[in-house]
Amino acid sequence: MSKMTPMDFPLNWQIVRFTEVTTFTKKPKDLRYSEYNEVPFVPEAFNC
């Protein structure tokens, strides 16, 4: 898979550092995914 360039994104998107738009955390040890119907997921292909 080739790396995405800014030209590949929709016109209204902008490139920002991940830490500027969200807080990255690790999964708490007591969190059980089986307790939820859905779990958010971002594929690695979106890492730029």
C-alpha positions in Angstrom: 0.0 0.0 0.0 1.4 3.4 -0.9 1.5 6.3 1.6 -1.3 8.8 1.3 -0.5 12.4 0.4 -2.5 15.6 1.1 -3.8 15.4 -2.4 -5.6 12.2 -1.6 -7.8 13.8 1.1 -11.1 15.5 0.6 -10.8 19.3 0.2 -12.3 20.1 3.5 -9.8 17.9 5.5 -6.6 19.2 7.0 -3.5 17.5 8.4 -3.0 17.9 12.1 -1.0 16.1 14.8 -3.0 13.4 16.4 -2.3 14.8 19.9 -3.8 18.2 18.8 -7.2 16.7 18.2 -7.5 13.9 20.8 -6.1 12.4 23.9 -4.4 9.1 23.4 -4.7 6.6 26.3 -4.2 3.0 27.0 -6.9 0.5 27.7 -7.6 0.3 31.5 -6.9 -3.2 32.9 -10.5 -3.6 34.2 -12.2 -2.6 30.9 -14.0 -5.5 29.3 -14.8 -5.1 25.6 -17.3 -7.9 25.9 -19.6 -5.6 27.9 -20.2 -3.4 24.8 -22.1 -4.1 21.5 -19.6 -1.9 19.5 -16.0 -0.7 20.0 -14.6 2.3 18.0 -11.8 1.4 15.7 -9.4 3.4 13.4 -7.5 1.2 10.9 -3.7 1.7 10.7 -4.1 2.8 7.1 -5.2 6.2 8.5 -1.9 6.7 10.3 -0.1 9.4 8.3 
